[in-house]
Amino acid sequence: MIKKFVDKIPPILKNKYLIAGVAFLILMLFLDRNNLISQYKMRKELSGLKKELQFFRDQAHKDSIELSRLLGDSLELEKLGREKYLMKRDSEDVYIIVRKPVKDK
């Protein structure tokens, strides 16, 4: 009975090299630690990290320009302190005006 079953298998599937090659491909593509799925995820993460790195480099460049501008001009430094940090001189009063949003009818 087993002999009849073995005779029905095509000769190409009986080839031990083909079986070993298919097993190797399955192992490397799906079961290995560095399989295709993990490689795809790592490449996607690397792409995101490269974009993030470029964003931080651009931000650092903008900040260094802003710093050199502020250190070079005392009026710019005073303007920044007044606008952003609400600083004032001793003889001044600061009023903050908050506008209510207009409701549409």
C-alpha positions in Angstrom: 0.0 0.0 0.0 2.8 2.4 0.8 4.6 1.4 -2.4 1.5 2.5 -4.4 1.5 5.8 -2.6 5.2 6.3 -3.2 4.8 5.4 -6.9 2.1 8.2 -7.3 4.6 10.9 -6.2 6.2 12.7 -9.2 9.9 12.0 -9.5 10.8 15.7 -9.1 9.3 15.7 -5.5 11.5 12.7 -4.7 14.6 14.7 -5.4 16.5 15.1 -2.1 18.2 18.3 -3.2 14.9 19.9 -4.1 13.5 19.0 -0.7 16.6 20.3 1.1 16.5 23.6 -1.0 12.8 24.2 -0.2 13.3 23.4 3.4 16.2 25.9 3.5 14.1 28.6 1.8 11.3 28.1 4.2 13.7 28.3 7.1 15.4 31.5 5.8 12.3 33.3 4.7 10.0 32.6 7.6 11.5 30.8 10.5 15.0 32.5 10.9 15.6 35.4 13.3 16.3 37.7 10.3 13.4 36.6 8.2 11.6 38.7 5.6 9.0 40.1 8.0 11.5 41.3 10.5 13.7 42.7 7.7 10.7 44.7 6.4 9.9 46.0 9.9 13.5 47.0 10.6 13.7 48.8 7.2 10.5 50.7 8.0 11.8 51.6 11.4 15.1 52.8 9.9 13.3 55.0 7.5 11.3 56.6 10.3 14.4 57.1 12.3 16.2 58.7 9.4 13.3 61.2 8.9 13.3 61.9 12.7 17.1 62.5 12.5 16.7 64.9 9.6 14.0 66.8 11.5 16.2 67.2 14.6 19.1 68.3 12.5 17.0 71.0 10.9 15.6 72.0 14.3 19.1 72.3 15.7 20.2 74.4 12.7 17.2 76.8 13.2 17.9 77.0 17.0 21.6 77.8 16.4 20.7 80.6 14.0 18.2 81.9 16.6 20.8 81.7 19.4 23.4 83.6 17.4 20.8 86.3 16.5 19.8 86.6 20.2 23.3 86.7 21.5 24.3 89.3 18.9 21.5 91.8 19.5 20.3 92.8 23.0 17.1 94.3 21.6 16.2 91.0 20.1 16.9 89.3 23.4 14.7 91.8 25.2 11.9 91.4 22.6 12.0 87.6 23.1 11.9 87.9 26.9 8.9 90.3 26.8 6.9 88.3 24.2 7.5 84.7 25.1 8.3 84.8 28.8 6.2 87.9 29.8 9.1 89.6 31.4 8.9 93.3 32.2 10.9 96.1 33.7 10.2 97.2 37.3 8.4 100.3 36.3 6.0 98.5 33.8 2.7 96.7 34.1 1.9 93.9 31.7 -1.7 93.3 30.5 -2.7 90.1 28.7 -5.7 90.4 26.5 -7.5 87.2 25.8 -10.1 87.4 23.1 -13.2 85.2 23.3 -13.9 83.2 20.1 -16.8 84.5 18.0 -19.7 82.1 17.9 -21.4 81.7 14.5 -25.2 81.9 14.4 
